Amino acid sequence: MPNLGYFITASLNIPVWDWGVRRSKVRQAEFKHEEAAVELSAAQRTLIRNLRGSYNESQTARQQVDLLRRAST
């Protein structure tokens, strides 16, 4: 009987280590989220400051109008 030879094939699936890529992406997303929150807060403070300035200007203008009305009577 001739020797035909035998061979065995086996495969082993081992998860490949991603060298922290997933963690890095999560941290980048967290940093972007935090940066967006800081920018939103800054925009809100600017809006409130501008609104208060406009309100104060309108109050001053109203006081001037009242003063002029009283002076003209």
KEPA-547924 format. One record per residue: residue in one letter; x, y, z of N, C-alpha, C, O, CB in turn. Coordinates in Angstrom, 2 decimals. Glycine has a CB too. Layout:
N
rec resn = a; n_east = X; n_north = Y; n_up = Z; ca_east = X; ca_north = Y; ca_up = Z; c_east = X; c_north = Y; c_up = Z; o_east = X; o_north = Y; o_up = Z; cb_east = X; cb_north = Y; cb_up = Z
...
This chain:
73
rec resn = m; n_east = 0.82; n_north = -1.16; n_up = 0.00; ca_east = 0.00; ca_north = 0.00; ca_up = 0.00; c_east = 0.88; c_north = 1.25; c_up = 0.00; o_east = 1.72; o_north = 1.41; o_up = 0.88; cb_east = -0.94; cb_north = -0.01; cb_up = 1.19
rec resn = p; n_east = 0.69; n_north = 2.12; n_up = -0.97; ca_east = 1.53; ca_north = 3.32; ca_up = -1.01; c_east = 1.15; c_north = 4.31; c_up = 0.09; o_east = -0.02; o_north = 4.44; o_up = 0.46; cb_east = 1.43; cb_north = 3.99; cb_up = -2.38
rec resn = n; n_east = 2.15; n_north = 4.99; n_up = 0.58; ca_east = 1.95; ca_north = 6.00; ca_up = 1.63; c_east = 1.56; c_north = 7.31; c_up = 0.96; o_east = 2.39; o_north = 7.96; o_up = 0.33; cb_east = 3.25; cb_north = 6.17; cb_up = 2.52
rec resn = l; n_east = 0.30; n_north = 7.71; n_up = 1.09; ca_east = -0.18; ca_north = 8.93; ca_up = 0.45; c_east = 0.06; c_north = 10.16; c_up = 1.32; o_east = 0.03; o_north = 11.27; o_up = 0.80; cb_east = -1.66; cb_north = 8.81; cb_up = 0.13
rec resn = g; n_east = 0.28; n_north = 10.02; n_up = 2.57; ca_east = 0.54; ca_north = 11.12; ca_up = 3.48; c_east = -0.76; c_north = 11.71; c_up = 4.02; o_east = -1.82; o_north = 11.65; o_up = 3.39; cb_east = 1.36; cb_north = 12.20; cb_up = 2.79
rec resn = y; n_east = -0.62; n_north = 12.25; n_up = 5.14; ca_east = -1.76; ca_north = 12.85; ca_up = 5.80; c_east = -1.39; c_north = 14.25; c_up = 6.26; o_east = -0.24; o_north = 14.52; o_up = 6.59; cb_east = -2.24; cb_north = 11.98; cb_up = 6.98
rec resn = f; n_east = -2.35; n_north = 15.11; n_up = 6.29; ca_east = -2.11; ca_north = 16.44; ca_up = 6.87; c_east = -3.35; c_north = 16.87; c_up = 7.61; o_east = -4.47; o_north = 16.48; o_up = 7.29; cb_east = -1.72; cb_north = 17.48; cb_up = 5.77
rec resn = i; n_east = -3.12; n_north = 17.68; n_up = 8.59; ca_east = -4.21; ca_north = 18.19; ca_up = 9.41; c_east = -4.21; c_north = 19.72; c_up = 9.30; o_east = -3.17; o_north = 20.36; o_up = 9.37; cb_east = -4.06; cb_north = 17.73; cb_up = 10.91
rec resn = t; n_east = -5.38; n_north = 20.27; n_up = 9.12; ca_east = -5.53; ca_north = 21.71; ca_up = 9.08; c_east = -6.38; c_north = 22.12; c_up = 10.28; o_east = -7.46; o_north = 21.58; o_up = 10.51; cb_east = -6.18; cb_north = 22.19; cb_up = 7.73
rec resn = a; n_east = -5.87; n_north = 23.07; n_up = 11.01; ca_east = -6.60; ca_north = 23.58; ca_up = 12.17; c_east = -6.57; c_north = 25.11; c_up = 12.10; o_east = -5.59; o_north = 25.71; o_up = 11.67; cb_east = -5.98; cb_north = 23.06; cb_up = 13.52
rec resn = s; n_east = -7.64; n_north = 25.69; n_up = 12.53; ca_east = -7.66; ca_north = 27.16; ca_up = 12.59; c_east = -8.05; c_north = 27.58; c_up = 13.99; o_east = -8.90; o_north = 26.96; o_up = 14.65; cb_east = -8.65; cb_north = 27.76; cb_up = 11.53
rec resn = l; n_east = -7.43; n_north = 28.61; n_up = 14.42; ca_east = -7.68; ca_north = 29.14; ca_up = 15.75; c_east = -7.94; c_north = 30.62; c_up = 15.61; o_east = -7.10; o_north = 31.37; o_up = 15.10; cb_east = -6.48; cb_north = 28.85; cb_up = 16.71
rec resn = n; n_east = -9.09; n_north = 31.06; n_up = 16.06; ca_east = -9.45; ca_north = 32.47; ca_up = 15.98; c_east = -9.16; c_north = 33.13; c_up = 17.31; o_east = -9.78; o_north = 32.83; o_up = 18.33; cb_east = -10.95; cb_north = 32.65; cb_up = 15.60
rec resn = i; n_east = -8.21; n_north = 34.03; n_up = 17.29; ca_east = -7.83; ca_north = 34.77; ca_up = 18.49; c_east = -8.17; c_north = 36.24; c_up = 18.23; o_east = -7.76; o_north = 36.80; o_up = 17.21; cb_east = -6.30; cb_north = 34.58; cb_up = 18.84
rec resn = p; n_east = -8.91; n_north = 36.87; n_up = 19.14; ca_east = -9.19; ca_north = 38.28; ca_up = 18.92; c_east = -7.89; c_north = 39.09; c_up = 18.87; o_east = -6.99; o_north = 38.93; o_up = 19.70; cb_east = -10.11; cb_north = 38.83; cb_up = 20.04
rec resn = v; n_east = -7.82; n_north = 39.93; n_up = 17.89; ca_east = -6.62; ca_north = 40.75; ca_up = 17.72; c_east = -6.71; c_north = 41.94; c_up = 18.65; o_east = -7.75; o_north = 42.60; o_up = 18.73; cb_east = -6.46; cb_north = 41.22; cb_up = 16.24
rec resn = w; n_east = -5.66; n_north = 42.20; n_up = 19.34; ca_east = -5.62; ca_north = 43.33; ca_up = 20.25; c_east = -5.58; c_north = 44.60; c_up = 19.43; o_east = -4.78; o_north = 44.72; o_up = 18.51; cb_east = -4.40; cb_north = 43.25; cb_up = 21.20
rec resn = d; n_east = -6.43; n_north = 45.54; n_up = 19.75; ca_east = -6.55; ca_north = 46.75; ca_up = 18.94; c_east = -5.64; c_north = 47.88; c_up = 19.40; o_east = -5.77; o_north = 49.01; o_up = 18.93; cb_east = -7.97; cb_north = 47.23; cb_up = 18.94
rec resn = w; n_east = -4.73; n_north = 47.60; n_up = 20.31; ca_east = -3.75; ca_north = 48.58; ca_up = 20.80; c_east = -4.42; c_north = 49.83; c_up = 21.36; o_east = -3.87; o_north = 50.92; o_up = 21.28; cb_east = -2.80; cb_north = 48.97; cb_up = 19.68
rec resn = g; n_east = -5.59; n_north = 49.67; n_up = 21.91; ca_east = -6.26; ca_north = 50.79; ca_up = 22.56; c_east = -7.00; c_north = 51.72; c_up = 21.61; o_east = -7.37; o_north = 52.82; o_up = 21.99; cb_east = -5.27; cb_north = 51.57; cb_up = 23.32
rec resn = v; n_east = -7.20; n_north = 51.28; n_up = 20.38; ca_east = -7.88; ca_north = 52.14; ca_up = 19.40; c_east = -9.30; c_north = 52.44; c_up = 19.85; o_east = -9.75; o_north = 53.59; o_up = 19.76; cb_east = -7.89; cb_north = 51.46; cb_up = 18.01
rec resn = r; n_east = -10.02; n_north = 51.43; n_up = 20.32; ca_east = -11.39; ca_north = 51.64; ca_up = 20.75; c_east = -11.44; c_north = 52.61; c_up = 21.92; o_east = -12.27; o_north = 53.53; o_up = 21.95; cb_east = -12.05; cb_north = 50.30; cb_up = 21.14
rec resn = r; n_east = -10.57; n_north = 52.42; n_up = 22.88; ca_east = -10.54; ca_north = 53.33; ca_up = 24.04; c_east = -10.18; c_north = 54.75; c_up = 23.61; o_east = -10.72; o_north = 55.72; o_up = 24.13; cb_east = -9.53; cb_north = 52.82; cb_up = 25.10
rec resn = s; n_east = -9.26; n_north = 54.85; n_up = 22.67; ca_east = -8.87; ca_north = 56.17; ca_up = 22.16; c_east = -10.04; c_north = 56.86; c_up = 21.48; o_east = -10.25; o_north = 58.06; o_up = 21.66; cb_east = -7.70; cb_north = 56.04; cb_up = 21.18
rec resn = k; n_east = -10.82; n_north = 56.11; n_up = 20.71; ca_east = -11.98; ca_north = 56.70; ca_up = 20.04; c_east = -13.03; c_north = 57.14; c_up = 21.05; o_east = -13.65; o_north = 58.19; o_up = 20.88; cb_east = -12.60; cb_north = 55.70; cb_up = 19.06
rec resn = v; n_east = -13.21; n_north = 56.35; n_up = 22.10; ca_east = -14.17; ca_north = 56.73; ca_up = 23.14; c_east = -13.71; c_north = 58.00; c_up = 23.83; o_east = -14.51; o_north = 58.90; o_up = 24.07; cb_east = -14.35; cb_north = 55.59; cb_up = 24.17
rec resn = r; n_east = -12.42; n_north = 58.08; n_up = 24.15; ca_east = -11.89; ca_north = 59.28; ca_up = 24.81; c_east = -12.00; c_north = 60.50; c_up = 23.91; o_east = -12.33; o_north = 61.59; o_up = 24.39; cb_east = -10.43; cb_north = 59.07; cb_up = 25.22
rec resn = q; n_east = -11.74; n_north = 60.33; n_up = 22.61; ca_east = -11.88; ca_north = 61.44; ca_up = 21.68; c_east = -13.33; c_north = 61.92; c_up = 21.64; o_east = -13.60; o_north = 63.12; o_up = 21.61; cb_east = -11.41; cb_north = 61.03; cb_up = 20.28
rec resn = a; n_east = -14.26; n_north = 60.98; n_up = 21.64; ca_east = -15.68; ca_north = 61.35; ca_up = 21.64; c_east = -16.04; c_north = 62.08; c_up = 22.92; o_east = -16.80; o_north = 63.05; o_up = 22.90; cb_east = -16.57; cb_north = 60.11; cb_up = 21.46
rec resn = e; n_east = -15.49; n_north = 61.62; n_up = 24.05; ca_east = -15.76; ca_north = 62.30; ca_up = 25.32; c_east = -15.18; c_north = 63.71; c_up = 25.31; o_east = -15.82; o_north = 64.64; o_up = 25.79; cb_east = -15.17; cb_north = 61.50; cb_up = 26.49
rec resn = f; n_east = -13.97; n_north = 63.88; n_up = 24.76; ca_east = -13.36; ca_north = 65.20; ca_up = 24.68; c_east = -14.19; c_north = 66.13; c_up = 23.79; o_east = -14.39; o_north = 67.30; o_up = 24.11; cb_east = -11.92; cb_north = 65.10; cb_up = 24.15
rec resn = k; n_east = -14.67; n_north = 65.60; n_up = 22.66; ca_east = -15.49; ca_north = 66.41; ca_up = 21.77; c_east = -16.79; c_north = 66.80; c_up = 22.45; o_east = -17.27; o_north = 67.93; o_up = 22.29; cb_east = -15.78; cb_north = 65.65; cb_up = 20.46
rec resn = h; n_east = -17.37; n_north = 65.88; n_up = 23.20; ca_east = -18.61; ca_north = 66.18; ca_up = 23.94; c_east = -18.35; c_north = 67.27; c_up = 24.97; o_east = -19.14; o_north = 68.20; o_up = 25.11; cb_east = -19.16; cb_north = 64.90; cb_up = 24.62
rec resn = e; n_east = -17.26; n_north = 67.14; n_up = 25.69; ca_east = -16.92; ca_north = 68.15; ca_up = 26.71; c_east = -16.65; c_north = 69.50; c_up = 26.06; o_east = -17.07; o_north = 70.54; o_up = 26.58; cb_east = -15.71; cb_north = 67.71; cb_up = 27.53
rec resn = e; n_east = -15.94; n_north = 69.48; n_up = 24.94; ca_east = -15.64; ca_north = 70.73; ca_up = 24.22; c_east = -16.94; c_north = 71.40; c_up = 23.75; o_east = -17.08; o_north = 72.61; o_up = 23.84; cb_east = -14.70; cb_north = 70.47; cb_up = 23.02
rec resn = a; n_east = -17.86; n_north = 70.60; n_up = 23.24; ca_east = -19.14; ca_north = 71.15; ca_up = 22.79; c_east = -19.92; c_north = 71.75; c_up = 23.95; o_east = -20.57; o_north = 72.79; o_up = 23.80; cb_east = -19.98; cb_north = 70.06; cb_up = 22.10
rec resn = a; n_east = -19.85; n_north = 71.09; n_up = 25.12; ca_east = -20.55; ca_north = 71.62; ca_up = 26.30; c_east = -19.93; c_north = 72.95; c_up = 26.73; o_east = -20.65; o_north = 73.87; o_up = 27.12; cb_east = -20.50; cb_north = 70.60; cb_up = 27.46
rec resn = v; n_east = -18.61; n_north = 73.05; n_up = 26.67; ca_east = -17.93; ca_north = 74.30; ca_up = 27.05; c_east = -18.29; c_north = 75.41; c_up = 26.06; o_east = -18.56; o_north = 76.54; o_up = 26.47; cb_east = -16.39; cb_north = 74.10; cb_up = 27.09
rec resn = e; n_east = -18.30; n_north = 75.08; n_up = 24.77; ca_east = -18.66; ca_north = 76.09; ca_up = 23.77; c_east = -20.11; c_north = 76.53; c_up = 23.92; o_east = -20.41; o_north = 77.72; o_up = 23.77; cb_east = -18.43; cb_north = 75.54; cb_up = 22.36
rec resn = l; n_east = -21.00; n_north = 75.60; n_up = 24.23; ca_east = -22.39; ca_north = 75.95; ca_up = 24.46; c_east = -22.53; c_north = 76.87; c_up = 25.66; o_east = -23.27; o_north = 77.85; o_up = 25.62; cb_east = -23.23; cb_north = 74.69; cb_up = 24.67
rec resn = s; n_east = -21.81; n_north = 76.57; n_up = 26.72; ca_east = -21.86; ca_north = 77.40; ca_up = 27.92; c_east = -21.34; c_north = 78.81; c_up = 27.62; o_east = -21.91; o_north = 79.80; o_up = 28.08; cb_east = -21.03; cb_north = 76.75; cb_up = 29.05
rec resn = a; n_east = -20.26; n_north = 78.88; n_up = 26.86; ca_east = -19.71; ca_north = 80.20; ca_up = 26.49; c_east = -20.71; c_north = 80.98; c_up = 25.64; o_east = -20.89; o_north = 82.18; o_up = 25.83; cb_east = -18.37; cb_north = 80.04; cb_up = 25.74
rec resn = a; n_east = -21.36; n_north = 80.29; n_up = 24.71; ca_east = -22.35; ca_north = 80.96; ca_up = 23.86; c_east = -23.54; c_north = 81.44; c_up = 24.69; o_east = -24.06; o_north = 82.53; o_up = 24.46; cb_east = -22.83; cb_north = 80.00; cb_up = 22.74
rec resn = q; n_east = -23.95; n_north = 80.63; n_up = 25.66; ca_east = -25.06; ca_north = 81.04; ca_up = 26.53; c_east = -24.68; c_north = 82.26; c_up = 27.36; o_east = -25.48; o_north = 83.18; o_up = 27.52; cb_east = -25.48; cb_north = 79.88; cb_up = 27.45
rec resn = r; n_east = -23.46; n_north = 82.26; n_up = 27.90; ca_east = -23.03; ca_north = 83.42; ca_up = 28.69; c_east = -22.97; c_north = 84.67; c_up = 27.84; o_east = -23.36; o_north = 85.75; o_up = 28.29; cb_east = -21.66; cb_north = 83.17; cb_up = 29.33
rec resn = t; n_east = -22.48; n_north = 84.54; n_up = 26.60; ca_east = -22.41; ca_north = 85.69; ca_up = 25.69; c_east = -23.81; c_north = 86.20; c_up = 25.37; o_east = -24.06; o_north = 87.41; o_up = 25.37; cb_east = -21.67; cb_north = 85.31; cb_up = 24.40
rec resn = l; n_east = -24.72; n_north = 85.28; n_up = 25.11; ca_east = -26.10; ca_north = 85.67; ca_up = 24.81; c_east = -26.74; c_north = 86.38; c_up = 25.99; o_east = -27.41; o_north = 87.40; o_up = 25.81; cb_east = -26.92; cb_north = 84.44; cb_up = 24.42
rec resn = i; n_east = -26.55; n_north = 85.86; n_up = 27.18; ca_east = -27.12; ca_north = 86.49; ca_up = 28.37; c_east = -26.51; c_north = 87.87; c_up = 28.59; o_east = -27.21; o_north = 88.82; o_up = 28.94; cb_east = -26.90; cb_north = 85.60; cb_up = 29.62
rec resn = r; n_east = -25.19; n_north = 87.97; n_up = 28.40; ca_east = -24.53; ca_north = 89.28; ca_up = 28.57; c_east = -25.07; c_north = 90.30; c_up = 27.56; o_east = -25.33; o_north = 91.45; o_up = 27.92; cb_east = -22.99; cb_north = 89.13; cb_up = 28.39
rec resn = n; n_east = -25.25; n_north = 89.87; n_up = 26.31; ca_east = -25.79; ca_north = 90.78; ca_up = 25.30; c_east = -27.24; c_north = 91.15; c_up = 25.60; o_east = -27.64; o_north = 92.30; o_up = 25.42; cb_east = -25.70; cb_north = 90.14; cb_up = 23.91
rec resn = l; n_east = -28.01; n_north = 90.19; n_up = 26.06; ca_east = -29.41; ca_north = 90.45; ca_up = 26.41; c_east = -29.51; c_north = 91.44; c_up = 27.57; o_east = -30.32; o_north = 92.36; o_up = 27.54; cb_east = -30.12; cb_north = 89.14; cb_up = 26.77
rec resn = r; n_east = -28.69; n_north = 91.24; n_up = 28.57; ca_east = -28.69; ca_north = 92.17; ca_up = 29.71; c_east = -28.27; c_north = 93.57; c_up = 29.28; o_east = -28.83; o_north = 94.56; o_up = 29.73; cb_east = -27.77; cb_north = 91.67; cb_up = 30.82
rec resn = g; n_east = -27.27; n_north = 93.64; n_up = 28.40; ca_east = -26.83; ca_north = 94.95; ca_up = 27.89; c_east = -27.94; c_north = 95.65; c_up = 27.13; o_east = -28.17; o_north = 96.85; o_up = 27.31; cb_east = -25.62; cb_north = 94.79; cb_up = 26.99
rec resn = s; n_east = -28.64; n_north = 94.90; n_up = 26.27; ca_east = -29.75; ca_north = 95.49; ca_up = 25.52; c_east = -30.87; c_north = 95.92; c_up = 26.45; o_east = -31.47; o_north = 96.98; o_up = 26.26; cb_east = -30.29; cb_north = 94.49; cb_up = 24.48
rec resn = y; n_east = -31.16; n_north = 95.12; n_up = 27.46; ca_east = -32.21; ca_north = 95.46; ca_up = 28.42; c_east = -31.84; c_north = 96.74; c_up = 29.18; o_east = -32.67; o_north = 97.62; o_up = 29.37; cb_east = -32.45; cb_north = 94.29; cb_up = 29.41
rec resn = n; n_east = -30.58; n_north = 96.82; n_up = 29.60; ca_east = -30.13; ca_north = 98.02; ca_up = 30.32; c_east = -30.20; c_north = 99.26; c_up = 29.43; o_east = -30.57; o_north = 100.34; o_up = 29.90; cb_east = -28.70; cb_north = 97.83; cb_up = 30.84
rec resn = e; n_east = -29.85; n_north = 99.10; n_up = 28.15; ca_east = -29.96; ca_north = 100.23; ca_up = 27.22; c_east = -31.42; c_north = 100.66; c_up = 27.06; o_east = -31.71; o_north = 101.85; o_up = 27.04; cb_east = -29.36; cb_north = 99.86; cb_up = 25.84
rec resn = s; n_east = -32.32; n_north = 99.70; n_up = 26.95; ca_east = -33.73; ca_north = 100.05; ca_up = 26.79; c_east = -34.27; c_north = 100.71; c_up = 28.05; o_east = -35.09; o_north = 101.63; o_up = 27.97; cb_east = -34.56; cb_north = 98.81; cb_up = 26.44
rec resn = q; n_east = -33.83; n_north = 100.26; n_up = 29.22; ca_east = -34.25; ca_north = 100.88; ca_up = 30.47; c_east = -33.75; c_north = 102.33; c_up = 30.54; o_east = -34.49; o_north = 103.22; o_up = 30.95; cb_east = -33.73; cb_north = 100.07; cb_up = 31.68
rec resn = t; n_east = -32.52; n_north = 102.54; n_up = 30.14; ca_east = -31.96; ca_north = 103.90; ca_up = 30.13; c_east = -32.72; c_north = 104.79; c_up = 29.15; o_east = -33.04; o_north = 105.94; o_up = 29.46; cb_east = -30.46; cb_north = 103.86; cb_up = 29.76
rec resn = a; n_east = -33.01; n_north = 104.24; n_up = 27.98; ca_east = -33.77; ca_north = 105.02; ca_up = 26.99; c_east = -35.16; c_north = 105.35; c_up = 27.52; o_east = -35.65; o_north = 106.47; o_up = 27.33; cb_east = -33.87; cb_north = 104.25; cb_up = 25.65
rec resn = r; n_east = -35.81; n_north = 104.40; n_up = 28.17; ca_east = -37.14; ca_north = 104.65; ca_up = 28.72; c_east = -37.07; c_north = 105.72; c_up = 29.81; o_east = -37.95; o_north = 106.59; o_up = 29.88; cb_east = -37.74; cb_north = 103.35; cb_up = 29.29
rec resn = q; n_east = -36.06; n_north = 105.67; n_up = 30.64; ca_east = -35.91; ca_north = 106.70; ca_up = 31.68; c_east = -35.70; c_north = 108.07; c_up = 31.06; o_east = -36.23; o_north = 109.07; o_up = 31.55; cb_east = -34.74; cb_north = 106.35; cb_up = 32.62
rec resn = q; n_east = -34.93; n_north = 108.12; n_up = 29.98; ca_east = -34.70; ca_north = 109.40; ca_up = 29.30; c_east = -36.01; c_north = 109.93; c_up = 28.71; o_east = -36.31; o_north = 111.12; o_up = 28.82; cb_east = -33.63; cb_north = 109.25; cb_up = 28.20
rec resn = v; n_east = -36.79; n_north = 109.04; n_up = 28.09; ca_east = -38.07; ca_north = 109.46; ca_up = 27.53; c_east = -38.99; c_north = 109.97; c_up = 28.63; o_east = -39.62; o_north = 111.01; o_up = 28.47; cb_east = -38.74; cb_north = 108.30; cb_up = 26.77
rec resn = d; n_east = -39.07; n_north = 109.26; n_up = 29.74; ca_east = -39.90; ca_north = 109.70; ca_up = 30.87; c_east = -39.44; c_north = 111.05; c_up = 31.39; o_east = -40.25; o_north = 111.92; o_up = 31.71; cb_east = -39.87; cb_north = 108.66; cb_up = 32.00
rec resn = l; n_east = -38.13; n_north = 111.22; n_up = 31.49; ca_east = -37.57; ca_north = 112.49; ca_up = 31.97; c_east = -37.93; c_north = 113.63; c_up = 31.02; o_east = -38.32; o_north = 114.71; o_up = 31.46; cb_east = -36.04; cb_north = 112.38; cb_up = 32.12
rec resn = l; n_east = -37.81; n_north = 113.38; n_up = 29.71; ca_east = -38.15; ca_north = 114.41; ca_up = 28.74; c_east = -39.64; c_north = 114.73; c_up = 28.74; o_east = -40.02; o_north = 115.89; o_up = 28.57; cb_east = -37.72; cb_north = 113.97; cb_up = 27.36
rec resn = r; n_east = -40.49; n_north = 113.71; n_up = 28.94; ca_east = -41.93; ca_north = 113.96; ca_up = 29.03; c_east = -42.28; c_north = 114.83; c_up = 30.23; o_east = -43.09; o_north = 115.76; o_up = 30.14; cb_east = -42.69; cb_north = 112.63; cb_up = 29.12
rec resn = r; n_east = -41.65; n_north = 114.52; n_up = 31.35; ca_east = -41.90; ca_north = 115.31; ca_up = 32.56; c_east = -41.38; c_north = 116.74; c_up = 32.39; o_east = -41.99; o_north = 117.69; o_up = 32.87; cb_east = -41.25; cb_north = 114.65; cb_up = 33.78
rec resn = a; n_east = -40.27; n_north = 116.88; n_up = 31.71; ca_east = -39.69; ca_north = 118.21; ca_up = 31.51; c_east = -40.52; c_north = 119.04; c_up = 30.54; o_east = -40.55; o_north = 120.27; o_up = 30.65; cb_east = -38.25; cb_north = 118.10; cb_up = 31.00
rec resn = s; n_east = -41.19; n_north = 118.41; n_up = 29.61; ca_east = -41.96; ca_north = 119.16; ca_up = 28.61; c_east = -43.33; c_north = 119.57; c_up = 29.14; o_east = -43.97; o_north = 120.43; o_up = 28.54; cb_east = -42.12; cb_north = 118.33; cb_up = 27.34
rec resn = t; n_east = -43.79; n_north = 119.00; n_up = 30.21; ca_east = -45.10; ca_north = 119.37; ca_up = 30.73; c_east = -45.06; c_north = 120.49; c_up = 31.72; o_east = -46.10; o_north = 120.90; o_up = 32.23; cb_east = -45.75; cb_north = 118.21; cb_up = 31.37
